[in-house]
Amino acid sequence: MAAVRNRGEGWKLTQLEAATRLKVTQPRLNDLLRGHFNKFSLDGLVELAARAGIKVKVSWSAAPGRRLSASPGGRQHKRQVA
């Protein structure tokens, strides 16, 4: 989420103006900037990054010693938000 912080700092806006641009409240943006990521869902963080103009790519793999179960059709689990 450092990318969102860096993007916002590049805008040269107040926290309130940046929050408005990202369509969140100022206290919500403050939570993000202070690293309180546990207050956000993964979807919420991805959406904020997308609103900031950051391309997000999410992928995962099995933990050491574990296997990922195959999804129907053998598709990989990936999601991209522009």
N, C-alpha and C positions, 0 to 999 in steps of 0.2 A: 504494500500500500504506500510505500515510499514514492512510487511513481505518481500516485494521485496527489500526494503532498507536494512533490516537486512541480507538477503541472499547475496546481493551484497557486503556488508561490510565484510562478512565472506570469500569472495573470495580473499580479500587482493589485489585487482587490482586498478589501477588508474580509474578515471571516464571514460576516453576514452576507456580503455580496457574493462571495464564492459559494456559500451554502445555497443561496437563491439560484445561482447558475447550475448547481448540481441537483436542485430540487429536493433539498433536505433542510431541516431546521439548523440554525447555528449551533445549538447544543449537540445535535447529532454529528455535525461536522467536527466539532471539538472532540467528541468521543473518538472519532476516527483519527484525528491528528495526534491525540494522546496515546494511541496504540491500544485502545479498548476494543479490539476486534471481536472479542467474545460477545459483544452487544449487537453484532451484525450476523445475519445469515450469509452463507457463501453466495447465494443469489444476490443479496443486497450489496455485497462488496463488488461482485462482478458488474452489477448494474451501475454502481457509482463510478467504477473505472471506465465503463463505456461512456457514461455522461461526460467524463473528463476528456474523452477522445482517445482513450488508451485501448488498444486492441488486447484482448485477453484470450489466452489459450490455456485450457485446463486439461490435464491428462493425469493418469495415475497408473501405478503398477503394484503388483503384489508385494507385501512386506517380505523380507528375507524368510525363507522357509515356508511360505504360504503360496497358494495358487489363486489366481482370479478365476472365478467360474465363468464359463463361456456364456455370452449373451446370445439370444436367438439370432440365428443367421451369422454368427461369428463376427459380429460387428465390434469394432473397438469402441471403448467408452471415451468419447471426446466431445467437447462443446466449445464453440467459438462464439464470441460476441464482438461485433465490430464497434 
